[in-house]
Amino acid sequence: MNDQRRDPPPVEVRGLVKRYGELIAVDRVDLTVCAGDVYGYLGPNGAGKTTSLRMMLGLIRPSEGSVRLFGRDPVLSVRALDGVAGFVEAPTFYPYLSARRNLELLAAFDGGGARERIDSALETVELSDRQADRVGGFSHGMRQRLGIAAALLRQPRLLLLDEPTTGLDPGGMRDMRVLVRRLAGQGITIVLSSHLLAEVEELCNRVAIIQRGRIVYEGEIAELKRAAGLTYRLSTTDDARALAVCRAQPGIADVRCGETITFTADAAAVAELSRALVEAGALIRALAPQGATLEDLFFSLTEGRADGEAVPPEPAPELEAVP
Protein backbone atom coordinates (compact mmCIF):
# COMPACT_ATOMS: atom_id res chain seq x y z
CA MET A 1 0.00 0.00 0.00
CA ASN A 2 1.27 3.47 -0.93
CA ASP A 3 1.16 5.69 2.18
CA GLN A 4 2.61 8.74 0.48
CA ARG A 5 0.46 11.76 1.32
CA ARG A 6 -0.74 13.88 -1.54
CA ASP A 7 -0.22 17.63 -1.38
CA PRO A 8 -3.47 19.55 -0.90
CA PRO A 9 -4.78 21.21 -4.08
CA PRO A 10 -4.16 24.93 -4.65
CA VAL A 11 -7.90 25.66 -4.30
CA GLU A 12 -10.56 23.50 -2.69
CA VAL A 13 -14.02 25.02 -2.17
CA ARG A 14 -16.87 23.11 -0.55
CA GLY A 15 -20.46 24.24 0.03
CA LEU A 16 -19.58 27.92 -0.36
CA VAL A 17 -22.50 30.29 0.28
CA LYS A 18 -22.66 34.07 0.44
CA ARG A 19 -25.87 35.84 1.41
CA TYR A 20 -26.62 39.56 1.36
CA GLY A 21 -29.92 39.79 3.19
CA GLU A 22 -32.34 37.66 1.20
CA LEU A 23 -30.11 37.66 -1.90
CA ILE A 24 -27.96 34.55 -2.32
CA ALA A 25 -24.99 35.68 -4.41
CA VAL A 26 -23.11 32.35 -4.19
CA ASP A 27 -25.10 29.19 -3.62
CA ARG A 28 -23.27 26.03 -2.40
CA VAL A 29 -20.34 26.20 -4.77
CA ASP A 30 -17.99 23.20 -4.92
CA LEU A 31 -14.83 23.31 -7.01
CA THR A 32 -11.27 22.01 -6.98
CA VAL A 33 -8.30 23.59 -8.78
CA CYS A 34 -5.42 21.17 -9.27
CA ALA A 35 -1.74 22.06 -9.45
CA GLY A 36 -0.79 23.18 -12.95
CA ASP A 37 -4.34 24.03 -14.02
CA VAL A 38 -5.29 27.07 -16.02
CA TYR A 39 -8.77 27.06 -14.55
CA GLY A 40 -11.54 29.12 -16.07
CA TYR A 41 -14.25 30.45 -13.77
CA LEU A 42 -16.87 31.28 -16.31
CA GLY A 43 -20.25 32.96 -16.05
CA PRO A 44 -22.28 35.98 -17.12
CA ASN A 45 -21.89 39.29 -15.31
CA GLY A 46 -23.61 39.07 -11.94
CA ALA A 47 -23.38 35.27 -11.73
CA GLY A 48 -21.23 35.28 -8.57
CA LYS A 49 -17.68 35.02 -9.92
CA THR A 50 -16.20 38.06 -8.20
CA THR A 51 -17.93 37.33 -4.90
CA SER A 52 -16.48 33.82 -5.02
CA LEU A 53 -12.98 35.13 -5.65
CA ARG A 54 -13.26 37.55 -2.75
CA MET A 55 -14.10 34.65 -0.46
CA MET A 56 -11.24 32.58 -1.86
CA LEU A 57 -8.82 35.38 -0.98
CA GLY A 58 -10.27 35.92 2.49
CA LEU A 59 -11.50 39.42 1.63
CA ILE A 60 -15.04 38.61 2.74
CA ARG A 61 -16.37 35.85 4.96
CA PRO A 62 -18.52 33.03 3.60
CA SER A 63 -22.00 32.72 5.05
CA GLU A 64 -21.48 28.95 4.89
CA GLY A 65 -18.96 26.50 3.54
CA SER A 66 -15.19 26.46 3.37
CA VAL A 67 -12.24 27.59 1.27
CA ARG A 68 -8.82 25.98 1.43
CA LEU A 69 -5.76 27.35 -0.36
CA PHE A 70 -3.06 24.67 -0.30
CA GLY A 71 -5.01 23.21 2.63
CA ARG A 72 -5.29 26.44 4.65
CA ASP A 73 -8.31 28.65 5.38
CA PRO A 74 -7.63 32.27 4.24
CA VAL A 75 -10.12 33.68 6.77
CA LEU A 76 -8.48 31.98 9.75
CA SER A 77 -4.84 32.57 8.82
CA VAL A 78 -3.00 35.03 6.60
CA ARG A 79 -0.43 32.26 6.09
CA ALA A 80 -2.99 30.68 3.77
CA LEU A 81 -2.06 33.41 1.28
CA ASP A 82 1.60 32.39 1.18
CA GLY A 83 2.32 31.67 -2.47
CA VAL A 84 -1.02 33.20 -3.54
CA ALA A 85 -1.40 36.45 -5.50
CA GLY A 86 -3.64 38.20 -7.99
CA PHE A 87 -6.32 40.85 -8.08
CA VAL A 88 -10.10 41.12 -7.88
CA GLU A 89 -11.64 43.55 -10.35
CA ALA A 90 -8.97 46.12 -11.34
CA PRO A 91 -5.57 46.50 -9.63
CA THR A 92 -5.06 49.85 -7.86
CA PHE A 93 -1.91 51.96 -7.78
CA TYR A 94 -0.83 55.47 -6.82
CA PRO A 95 -1.33 57.32 -10.13
CA TYR A 96 1.16 60.09 -9.30
CA LEU A 97 4.02 57.60 -8.73
CA SER A 98 6.01 55.70 -11.31
CA ALA A 99 5.40 52.06 -12.06
CA ARG A 100 8.66 51.11 -10.40
CA ARG A 101 7.99 53.20 -7.29
CA ASN A 102 4.58 51.56 -6.87
CA LEU A 103 6.23 48.14 -7.04
CA GLU A 104 8.92 49.22 -4.58
CA LEU A 105 6.25 50.16 -2.04
CA LEU A 106 4.52 46.83 -2.49
CA ALA A 107 7.84 44.99 -2.23
CA ALA A 108 8.62 46.77 1.04
CA PHE A 109 5.29 45.59 2.40
CA ASP A 110 5.85 41.98 1.27
CA GLY A 111 9.51 41.73 2.22
CA GLY A 112 11.26 38.41 1.70
CA GLY A 113 13.41 39.57 -1.20
CA ALA A 114 10.49 40.94 -3.21
CA ARG A 115 12.45 44.09 -4.09
CA GLU A 116 15.04 42.00 -5.92
CA ARG A 117 12.27 40.58 -8.14
CA ILE A 118 11.05 43.94 -9.46
CA ASP A 119 13.24 43.93 -12.57
CA SER A 120 12.25 40.41 -13.61
CA ALA A 121 8.55 41.13 -12.95
CA LEU A 122 8.65 44.24 -15.12
CA GLU A 123 10.43 42.30 -17.83
CA THR A 124 7.88 39.48 -17.71
CA VAL A 125 4.97 41.88 -18.29
CA GLU A 126 7.00 43.91 -20.83
CA LEU A 127 6.95 47.18 -18.91
CA SER A 128 10.68 47.62 -18.32
CA ASP A 129 10.85 50.55 -20.72
CA ARG A 130 7.94 52.31 -18.98
CA GLN A 131 8.96 51.72 -15.37
CA ALA A 132 9.91 55.37 -14.78
CA ASP A 133 6.57 56.69 -16.10
CA ARG A 134 3.73 57.72 -13.83
CA VAL A 135 0.97 55.13 -13.62
CA GLY A 136 -1.62 57.88 -14.12
CA GLY A 137 -0.56 58.00 -17.76
CA PHE A 138 -0.85 54.25 -18.33
CA SER A 139 -3.50 52.69 -20.51
CA HIS A 140 -5.95 50.22 -18.95
CA GLY A 141 -4.00 47.32 -20.44
CA MET A 142 -0.72 48.58 -19.00
CA ARG A 143 -2.30 48.87 -15.55
CA GLN A 144 -3.55 45.30 -15.84
CA ARG A 145 -0.04 44.11 -16.71
CA LEU A 146 1.41 46.13 -13.85
CA GLY A 147 -1.08 44.38 -11.58
CA ILE A 148 0.32 41.04 -12.67
CA ALA A 149 3.86 42.34 -12.12
CA ALA A 150 2.85 43.25 -8.55
CA ALA A 151 1.50 39.72 -8.09
CA LEU A 152 4.73 38.21 -9.38
CA LEU A 153 6.73 39.94 -6.64
CA ARG A 154 5.29 37.33 -4.27
CA GLN A 155 6.61 34.40 -6.35
CA PRO A 156 3.11 32.93 -6.49
CA ARG A 157 2.32 29.27 -6.92
CA LEU A 158 -1.33 30.28 -7.40
CA LEU A 159 -2.45 33.34 -9.36
CA LEU A 160 -6.09 34.52 -9.29
CA LEU A 161 -7.09 36.94 -12.03
CA ASP A 162 -10.53 38.53 -12.16
CA GLU A 163 -11.55 39.52 -15.70
CA PRO A 164 -7.99 40.46 -16.71
CA THR A 165 -8.91 41.40 -20.30
CA THR A 166 -12.07 43.42 -19.58
CA GLY A 167 -11.87 46.82 -21.23
CA LEU A 168 -8.82 45.95 -23.32
CA ASP A 169 -8.65 46.55 -27.06
CA PRO A 170 -7.93 43.54 -29.31
CA GLY A 171 -4.18 44.11 -29.12
CA GLY A 172 -4.28 44.32 -25.33
CA MET A 173 -6.37 41.15 -25.12
CA ARG A 174 -3.86 39.32 -27.29
CA ASP A 175 -0.95 40.50 -25.14
CA MET A 176 -2.73 39.40 -21.96
CA ARG A 177 -3.40 35.93 -23.39
CA VAL A 178 0.27 35.59 -24.32
CA LEU A 179 1.25 36.63 -20.80
CA VAL A 180 -1.11 34.15 -19.14
CA ARG A 181 0.28 31.32 -21.30
CA ARG A 182 3.83 32.34 -20.37
CA LEU A 183 3.03 32.29 -16.66
CA ALA A 184 1.31 28.92 -16.94
CA GLY A 185 4.38 27.63 -18.74
CA GLN A 186 6.42 28.59 -15.69
CA GLY A 187 4.35 26.20 -13.57
CA ILE A 188 2.04 28.73 -11.93
CA THR A 189 -1.51 27.50 -11.29
CA ILE A 190 -3.93 30.12 -12.61
CA VAL A 191 -7.60 30.76 -11.83
CA LEU A 192 -9.01 33.02 -14.52
CA SER A 193 -12.44 34.54 -13.93
CA SER A 194 -14.09 35.69 -17.13
CA HIS A 195 -17.35 36.11 -19.02
CA LEU A 196 -15.49 35.91 -22.36
CA LEU A 197 -16.10 32.42 -23.71
CA ALA A 198 -13.46 32.46 -26.45
CA GLU A 199 -10.81 33.61 -23.96
CA VAL A 200 -11.53 30.74 -21.56
CA GLU A 201 -11.67 28.16 -24.34
CA GLU A 202 -8.31 29.32 -25.71
CA LEU A 203 -6.44 29.50 -22.39
CA CYS A 204 -7.96 27.01 -19.95
CA ASN A 205 -7.82 23.24 -19.58
CA ARG A 206 -10.54 23.03 -16.89
CA VAL A 207 -13.55 25.18 -16.18
CA ALA A 208 -16.34 25.82 -13.72
CA ILE A 209 -19.48 27.42 -15.16
CA ILE A 210 -21.51 29.43 -12.67
CA GLN A 211 -25.04 30.70 -13.23
CA ARG A 212 -27.12 32.59 -10.66
CA GLY A 213 -24.61 31.68 -7.96
CA ARG A 214 -24.61 27.94 -8.67
CA ILE A 215 -22.09 25.73 -10.46
CA VAL A 216 -23.75 24.09 -13.46
CA TYR A 217 -20.59 22.33 -14.68
CA GLU A 218 -17.09 21.69 -13.39
CA GLY A 219 -14.44 19.67 -15.16
CA GLU A 220 -12.29 19.48 -18.27
CA ILE A 221 -13.38 21.47 -21.30
CA ALA A 222 -12.45 18.53 -23.51
CA GLU A 223 -14.69 16.19 -21.50
CA LEU A 224 -17.57 18.66 -21.67
CA LYS A 225 -17.25 18.74 -25.44
CA ARG A 226 -17.08 14.96 -25.70
CA ALA A 227 -20.19 14.58 -23.57
CA ALA A 228 -22.08 17.15 -25.64
CA GLY A 229 -21.50 15.32 -28.92
CA LEU A 230 -21.54 17.03 -32.29
CA THR A 231 -23.17 20.29 -33.24
CA TYR A 232 -24.64 20.41 -36.76
CA ARG A 233 -25.11 23.42 -39.00
CA LEU A 234 -28.03 23.34 -41.40
CA SER A 235 -29.05 25.49 -44.37
CA THR A 236 -32.16 24.77 -46.44
CA THR A 237 -34.39 26.26 -49.13
CA ASP A 238 -36.85 27.29 -46.39
CA ASP A 239 -35.10 27.86 -43.09
CA ALA A 240 -38.23 29.07 -41.31
CA ARG A 241 -39.97 25.78 -42.05
CA ALA A 242 -36.79 23.82 -41.32
CA LEU A 243 -36.50 25.50 -37.91
CA ALA A 244 -40.01 24.36 -36.99
CA VAL A 245 -39.20 20.82 -38.14
CA CYS A 246 -35.98 20.73 -36.10
CA ARG A 247 -37.76 21.88 -32.95
CA ALA A 248 -40.45 19.23 -33.35
CA GLN A 249 -38.16 16.36 -34.32
CA PRO A 250 -37.27 13.76 -31.62
CA GLY A 251 -33.54 13.55 -30.82
CA ILE A 252 -32.76 17.09 -32.02
CA ALA A 253 -31.66 19.37 -29.17
CA ASP A 254 -30.31 22.88 -28.54
CA VAL A 255 -31.86 24.21 -31.75
CA ARG A 256 -30.75 27.76 -32.54
CA CYS A 257 -31.20 30.05 -35.52
CA GLY A 258 -28.62 32.59 -36.62
CA GLU A 259 -27.01 32.82 -40.02
CA THR A 260 -27.68 29.08 -40.15
CA ILE A 261 -29.66 26.65 -38.01
CA THR A 262 -27.58 24.80 -35.42
CA PHE A 263 -28.50 21.82 -33.25
CA THR A 264 -27.02 18.83 -31.45
CA ALA A 265 -27.97 15.25 -32.27
CA ASP A 266 -26.61 11.75 -32.84
CA ALA A 267 -26.24 10.24 -36.31
CA ALA A 268 -29.54 8.31 -36.20
CA ALA A 269 -31.52 11.43 -35.30
CA VAL A 270 -29.86 13.40 -38.11
CA ALA A 271 -30.87 10.73 -40.65
CA GLU A 272 -34.50 10.97 -39.52
CA LEU A 273 -34.34 14.77 -39.60
CA SER A 274 -33.13 14.70 -43.21
CA ARG A 275 -36.17 12.67 -44.17
CA ALA A 276 -38.52 14.98 -42.25
CA LEU A 277 -37.08 18.07 -43.92
CA VAL A 278 -37.63 16.63 -47.39
CA GLU A 279 -41.20 15.67 -46.52
CA ALA A 280 -41.81 19.21 -45.24
CA GLY A 281 -40.48 20.76 -48.46
CA ALA A 282 -37.35 22.30 -46.88
CA LEU A 283 -34.63 20.91 -49.12
CA ILE A 284 -31.14 20.67 -47.60
CA ARG A 285 -28.50 22.99 -49.06
CA ALA A 286 -25.86 22.21 -46.45
CA LEU A 287 -25.71 19.96 -43.39
CA ALA A 288 -22.33 19.68 -41.71
CA PRO A 289 -21.18 18.43 -38.29
CA GLN A 290 -18.70 20.30 -36.15
CA GLY A 291 -17.39 19.97 -32.63
CA ALA A 292 -19.35 22.01 -30.11
CA THR A 293 -17.71 25.25 -29.05
CA LEU A 294 -17.56 26.35 -25.43
CA GLU A 295 -20.08 29.05 -26.36
CA ASP A 296 -22.57 26.40 -27.54
CA LEU A 297 -22.10 24.43 -24.33
CA PHE A 298 -22.25 27.48 -22.10
CA PHE A 299 -25.63 28.57 -23.43
CA SER A 300 -27.01 25.04 -23.35
CA LEU A 301 -26.06 24.85 -19.64
CA THR A 302 -27.12 28.33 -18.55
CA GLU A 303 -30.16 29.29 -20.61
CA GLY A 304 -33.61 28.37 -19.43
CA ARG A 305 -32.46 27.44 -15.92
CA ALA A 306 -34.72 29.97 -14.23
CA ASP A 307 -38.05 31.65 -14.90
CA GLY A 308 -36.55 34.34 -17.07
CA GLU A 309 -36.08 37.01 -14.41
CA ALA A 310 -32.98 39.14 -14.70
CA VAL A 311 -29.84 38.08 -12.88
CA PRO A 312 -29.25 40.57 -10.05
CA PRO A 313 -25.94 42.44 -10.02
CA GLU A 314 -23.33 41.40 -7.50
CA PRO A 315 -23.57 43.54 -4.36
CA ALA A 316 -20.79 45.77 -3.18
CA PRO A 317 -18.10 44.06 -1.11
CA GLU A 318 -18.45 43.95 2.64
CA LEU A 319 -16.01 45.74 4.88
CA GLU A 320 -14.97 42.93 7.20
CA ALA A 321 -11.84 42.52 9.23
CA VAL A 322 -9.74 39.50 8.42
CA PRO A 323 -8.13 38.00 11.53
ZANU-522312 format. One record per residue: residue in three letters; x, y, z of N, C-alpha, C in turn. Coordinates in steps of 0.02 Angstrom, whole numbers, plus 50000, padded with zeros to 5 digits. Layout:
BEGIN
AlaXYZXYZXYZ...
This chain:
BEGIN
Met500424994050000500005000050000500455006250000Asn500255011249958500635017449953500375022350005Asp500795023950056500585028450109500795035650097Gln501075036950038501315043750024500725048650023Arg500775053950063500235058850066500255063450006Arg499685064849979499635069449923499605076549948Asp499935081149913499895088149931499185090649921Pro498945095049965498265097849955498245101949891Pro497665102349859497615106149796497685113649809Pro497875117449758497925124749767497275127949790Val496705125649764496055128349785495575122549795Glu495245122449853494725117549865494155121249900Val493585121549866492995125149892492435120149900Arg492105120249959491565115549973490975119250005Gly490395118549974489775121250001489775128750013Leu490115132449970490215139649982489565143549968Val489375147450018488755151450014488915158550035Lys488645163450000488675170450022487985173550014Arg487715175950070487065179250070487155186650086Tyr486765190750052486695197850068485955199050081Gly485755198750144485045198950159484705192750131Glu484195193950091483835188350060484155186249994Leu484625190149968484955188349905485505183249918Ile485485177749881486025172749884486465173849824Ala487055176849835487515178449780487905172349757Val488085168049805488445161849791488075156249828Asp487915150949792487455145949819487765138949817Arg488095136949871488365130249880488835128149823Val489335132249813489835131049761490345125949785Asp490475120849744491015116049754491465116449693Leu492115117049705492595116549650493285114949676Thr493685111949633494375110149651494835112149594Val495345116049610495855117949561496475113949576Cys496705110149527497295105849537497935109549517Ala498485107349543499135110349528499255110049453Gly499465115649424499605115949353499015117849309Asp498425118349338497835120249299497875127449276Val497595128749217497355135349199496605134649201Tyr496305137049254495625135349273495175141249258Gly494695140349214494235145649197493625145649242Tyr493485151449271492875152249312492415156649270Leu491935153549239491565156449184490845157649203Gly490585163449185489885164849197489715171849174Pro489065173249164488865179949144488995184949200Asn488995191349183489065196449234488505195749286Gly488685196049350488205195349403488075188249425Ala488445183449397488315176349414488605174249480Gly489075178149508489385176449572490135175249569Lys490445176649512491165175149504491585179449552Thr491485185949550491905190349590491795189249664Thr491175188149685491035186649755491405180349777Ser491405175349733491765169149749492505170449758Leu492795174249713493515175649717493675179549781Arg493245184149800493375187849863493395183049922Met492945178149922492955173349977493575168849974Met493785167049913494385162949907495005166549934Leu495015173049928495595176949951495515179450023Gly494965177550055494875179650124494675186850132Leu494445190150077494255197150081493565198050112Ile493135193150104492485193150137492365186050165Arg491945185650215491825179250248491245175650213Pro491315169150204490745165250180490185165050232Ser489565164850207489005163650252488995156350275Glu489195151950229489265144850245489815142050201Gly490045136050219490525132550177491245134250194Ser491695131650154492415132350169492815133550106Val493375136950115493885138050064494545135650092Arg494915131950053495595129950071496065131650014Leu496595135350030497125136749982497745132950004Phe497935127949965498475123449985498335120550055Gly497695119150069497495116050132497375120850189Arg497445127450179497355132250232496755136850219Asp496435138950273495845143250269496085150650269Pro495945154450215496185161350212495855166050262Val495265164250289494945168450339495275167550407Leu495485161350422495765159950488496505161650494Ser496865161750437497585162850441497835166350378Val498205171850387498505175250330499035170850298Arg499295165850333499785161350305499495157350247Ala498825156950244498505153450189498655156950123Leu498835163350125498975167050064499705166850044Asp500115163050081500805162050059500805158549991Gly501145161349943501165158349877500545159749835Val500115164349859499495166049823499505173549806Ala499315175249745499305182349725498775183149671Gly498665189549653498185191049601497805197349618Phe497255198449582496845204249596496115202649580Val495675206149617494955205649606494735212349577Glu494355211949521494185217849482494845221049458Ala494925227549462495525230649433496045231949487Pro496695230849471497225232549519497255240149529Thr497455242149589497475249249607498185251349624Phe498385257149598499045259849611498995267349625Tyr499545270149651499585277349659499725280449590Pro499255284249563499335286649494499895291749485Tyr500075295249540500585300449535501295297749544Leu501355291149557502015288049564502175283949502Ser502805282649491503005278549434502825271249446Ala502845267549392502705260349397503195257049445Arg503825258749438504335255649480504245257549553Arg504075263949566503995266049636503395262549668Asn502865261649630502295257849656502505250749675Leu502895247549633503125240749648503605240649707Glu504015245849714504465246149771504075246549837Leu503535250349837503135250849898502805244149915Leu502565240749864502265234149875502795229149898Ala503385229549869503925225049889504135226149961Ala504135232449983504315233950052503805230950100Phe503175230950079502655227950120502725220350123Asp502875217250066502925209950064503565207450096Gly504125211050085504765208650111504985202250077Gly505425198650110505635192050085505975192250017Gly506355197550003506715197849940506295200049881Ala505685202649894505245204749840505555210449798Arg505935214849831506235220449795506705218049740Glu507055212649754507525210049704507165207049643Arg506515205949649506145202949593505795208149549Ile505875214549565505525219749527505735219749454Asp506385219449441506625219649371506345213949330Ser506365207849357506135202149319505375202449309Ala505005205049360504275205649353504105210649298Leu504445216349296504325221249244504505218449175Glu505035214649172505225211549108504695206449086Thr504445202549132503945197449115503325200549084Val503105206249111502495209449085502645214749032Glu503285215149012503505219548958503365226948974Leu503545228949035503475235949054504145238949076Ser504695235649062505345238149084505485245149057Asp505285246348995505435252748964504955258348986Arg504445256549026503975261649051503985262049127Gln504485259049159504485258649232504565265449265Ala504865270249231504955276949261504365281549249Asp503865279349210503295283549195502765283149250Arg502405288549259501865288649308501305284049286Val501025280449334500495275649319499865279349295Gly499775285549316499195289449294499155290149219Gly499715289549185499725290049112499685283449076Phe499605277949114499575271349084498885269949054Ser498885266049001498255263548975497975258149022His497345256349011497035251149052497425244649047Gly497635242848987498005236648978498665236649014Met499015242449014499645242949050499545242349125Arg498995245149151498855244349222498715237049240Gln498365233549196498225226549208498885222649211Arg499335224049165499985220549165500395222449226Leu500355228749247500705230649307500425227049368Gly499765225849368499465221949421499745214949425Ile499865211949367500165205249367500895205649389Ala501245210949370501935211749394501945212149470Ala501465215849499501425216349572501305209449603Ala500885205449571500755198649596501375194349592Leu501775195249540502375191049531502915192449583Leu502885198349615503375199749668503335194649724Arg502745191449732502645186649786502855179549767Gln503125178749707503315172049682502735167149691Pro502165168649661501565164749675501595157749645Arg501315152949682501165146349654500455146249627Leu500035150849651499345151449630499205158749615Leu498925159949555498785166749532498035167149515Leu497675171649548496955172649536496865179249499Leu496555178849441496465184749398495725185549384Asp495445191349402494735192649392494655197049330Glu494375194149277494225197649215494835201749192Pro495405198549180496015202349165496005205849097Thr495555203849051495545207048985494955211748976Thr494545212649028493975217149021494205224249007Gly493905227348956494065234148939494675234948895Leu495005229348876495595229848834495395229848760Asp495785233148719495685232848647495945226048622Pro495815224348559496045217748535496785216348544Gly497195221548534497915220548544498085219148617Gly497755222748663497865221648734497635214748756Met497065212448728496825205848744497315200448721Arg497585201448661498075196648636498695196448680Asp498935202348701499525202548743499395199248811Met498795200148838498635197048902498615189448896Arg498325186948841498305179748831499005176848826Val499445180248790500135177948784500465177748853Leu500335182848893500635183248960500375177549004Val499725176149002499445170749043499755164049022Arg499835162948958500145156648935500865156148960Arg501225161748959501925161748981501965160049056Leu501515162849095501525161549167501335154249181Ala500845151649145500665144649153501245140149134Gly501615142049083502195138149063502745138049115Gln502735142849161503215143049216502995138849275Gly502415135449269502185131049321501705134249371Ile501485140349358501025143749404500315141149390Thr499955139249442499255137549436498855143949431Ile498395144349382498035150649369497285149349372Val496935153649410496205153849408496015160349373Leu495655159549318495495165149274494745166049272Ser494505171249305493785172749303493635176849241Ser493105174949205492955178549144492245177249122His491955181849083491335180649049491445179948974Leu492085180048952492265179548882492395172248864Leu491935169348828491955162148815492565160248773Ala492715164048721493275162348678493925162648716Glu493995167448762494595168048802494715161948845Val494185159648879494235153748922494395147548881Glu494065146748824494175140848783494885140548757Glu495175146448742495845146648715496385145448768Leu496255147648830496785147548881496735141748930Cys496135139348944496025135049003495955127748985Asn496185123449030496095116249021495495113749061Arg495315117149116494735115249156494325121449169Val493685120249184493225125949191492685124349241Ala492455129449276491835129149314491375134449284Ile490755132549270490265137149242489765138649297Ile489695145049313489245147149366488685151249337Gln488075149949361487485153549338487035154849399Arg486875161149411486445163049467486715160249533Gly487385160449540487705158449602487835151049609Arg487615146949561487705139749566488155137049511Ile488545132049527488955128649477488515123949437Val488515124949370488125120449327488575115449291Tyr489235116649292489705111649266490385113149296Glu490755107849312491465108449331491835102549303Gly492385103849269492785098349242493195100649182Glu493455095849145493865097449087493425099849029Ile493675104948993493315107348935493255101848883Ala493795098048874493785092648824493245087448841Glu493165085848905492655080948925491955083748915Leu491865090148928491215093348917491035093048843Lys491515094048800491375093748728491225086648706Arg491595081848733491465074848715490765072748737Ala490565074848796489905072948822489345076248782Ala489485082148754488965085848718488845083048648Gly489335079248621489255076648554489365082048502Leu489115080748442489235085248386488685090448379Thr488885096348359488415101548338488375101448262Tyr487785101948235487685102148162487465109048141Arg487685111048081487455117148050487045115347988Leu486465118547982485985116747930485765122947892Ser485755122347825485485127547782485015124147732Thr484425126947722483925123847678483625129147631Thr483175126847588482805131347544482265135147580Asp482095133047641481575136447680481765135647754Asp482195140147778482455139347845481925140347899Ala481415144447885480885145347935480515138847946Arg480365135347891480025128947897480485123747928Ala481125123947908481605119147934481695120048009Leu481685126248033481755127548105481185124348143Ala480575124948117480005121848151480065114248151Val480305111448097480405104148093480925101948144Cys481485105448148482015103748195481755103848267Arg481365108848284481125109448352480615104148370Ala480285101348319479785096248332480055089148326Gln480655088448300480925081848284481235078548346Pro481055072348362481375068848419482125068048408Gly482515068848462483235067748459483625073848436Ile483295079348420483625085448399483585090348457Ala484155092648481484175096848541484555103348529Asp484485108048575484845114448573484795117848505Val484185118148479484075121048412484125128648417Arg484535131648375484625138848373484625141248301Cys484435147548291484405150248224484785156848222Gly485315156948182485695162948169485765163748094Glu486395164248071486495164147999486305157347970Thr486395152148009486165145447992485815142548053Ile485485136848044485175133348099485705128648130Thr485755128648195486215124048229485825119748278Phe486075113648289485755109148337486245103748355Thr486105100048409486495094248427486065088048419Ala486385082548399486015076348386486515070748374Asp486285064448379486705058848358486545057248285Ala486935052548256486885051248185486195048648165Ala485895044448207485235041648190484705047148187Ala484725051748234484245057148235484335061848175Val484955062848153485075067048095484785063848032Ala484855057248026484565053747968483815054547965Glu483475053948022482755054948024482565062148010Leu482965066848034482835073848020482875075347945Ser483365072447912483445073547840482805071447803Arg482535065747823481915063447792481335068147807Ala481295070447868480745074947887480785081647851Leu481385084047840481465090347804481235089747732Val481415084247700481195083147631480435082747627Glu480135079047673479405078347674479055085047687Ala479395089547724479095096047738479225101147683Gly479625099347633479765103847577480325108647590Ala480735107447642481325111547656481935107547634Leu482155108547572482695104547544483365106847573Ile483795102047587484435103447620484935106247570Arg485205112047586485755114947547486425113047577Ala486455113047643487075111147677486895108347745Leu487225102847765487145099847831487825097047850Ala488145100347898488835098447914488935098047990Pro489275092748014489415092248086490035096248104Gln490055098348166490655101548193490655100548267Gly491255100548296491305099848368490985105848403Ala490655104648458490325110048495490855114848522Thr490715121348517491145126348548490955127248621Leu491395130348659491225131848728490615136448732Glu490545140848683489965145248682489325141248675Asp489305136348630488725132048623488555128748690Leu489065125948721488955122148783488755126748840Phe489045132748842488875137448895488135139248892Phe487895140948833487195142948829486725137048840Ser486925131048820486505125248833486455123748908Leu486975125548946486975124349018486635129849058Thr486665136049032486445141649073485775144649052Glu485555143548990484925146548970484345142148993Gly483805145549010483195141949028483235138449096Arg483715140549139483775137249204483335140549257Ala483075146449241482645149849288482015152149252Asp481615156349284480985158349255481025164549212Gly481635166249193481725171749147481855178449180Glu481845178849246481965185149279482695186949272Ala482835193449275483515195749265483965193449321Val484605192249304485085190449356485285196749394Pro485225196749460485375202849498486125204349496Pro486325210649497487035212249499487335210049565Glu488005208849563488345207049625488355213049672Pro488215212149735488215217749782488925220149796Ala488955226149824489605228949841489935224649895Pro490605224449896490955220349945490835222750016Glu490835218150062490785219850132491445222550158Leu491395226450209491995228750244492055224650307Glu492445219150302492515214750360493255214150378Ala493395213750440494085212650462494275205450453Val494875204250429495135197550421495625196250478Pro495485191250519495945190050576496625187850553
